Amino acid sequence: MKYCLPLLFFLCFSSVSFSQTDSLLNVLQSDSSSKQALFPKRMLFTQRIVWGEHGVMRGHQIVTPEVRQHDMQIRRKMLIAHQICGIATLGGFIGQAIVGPKLYNDPGNRSLRNTHTALALSVNTTYSLAAMMALFSPPPMISRDKGLSAIRLHKWLAVVHMAGMIATNVLAAQMDGGQNPQLRPYHRAAAYTTFASFAAAMLVIKLK
């Protein structure tokens, strides 16, 4: 009998402990699910650094559904700016596609060279702004599907035209002042690839 009381106390204590443990696990799981719902499973590293749970823009702010709703308003404005800069960039590309071949045929024409330089500066500026609006916008609320979609194709094309943009600028710098004329075919190919992939990236978004 003297052992029954301690045994009964131990069983009761164990039961309460397990109950509290289960309750704590449920709370943790609930908190984890709620945090997971606020952010997509995957996001760009730029978005994570700036808008993640402990991102630069958060400070000491706790991320709540209301905060994420505000993020979505910012995201919408930034993506609208991304589209506007994209349209401006496309216009600059078309201008370069017209002026570039003329400059190839008449490399000594100072007026054409100045026009081409001004267009290049404009395109680089609007392209950089468009890229920043996309890379540093808040992440969406949920992850998109893994299948082929307009958004996914848009991102793949973005990789192509970004690589083409870098190559075009590097080759242009090496050809500055009429140097290395043997690089002209490569510069032209890089420029046309950039233009084609950029136009296609805009088209798939409009047709989605």
PyMOL commands that set and color helices and strands:
alter all, ss='L'
color gray80, all
select helices_A, chain A and resi 4-38+45-51+65-105+110-135+150-174+176-178+181-206
alter helices_A, ss='H'
color red, helices_A
deselect
rebuild
show_as cartoon
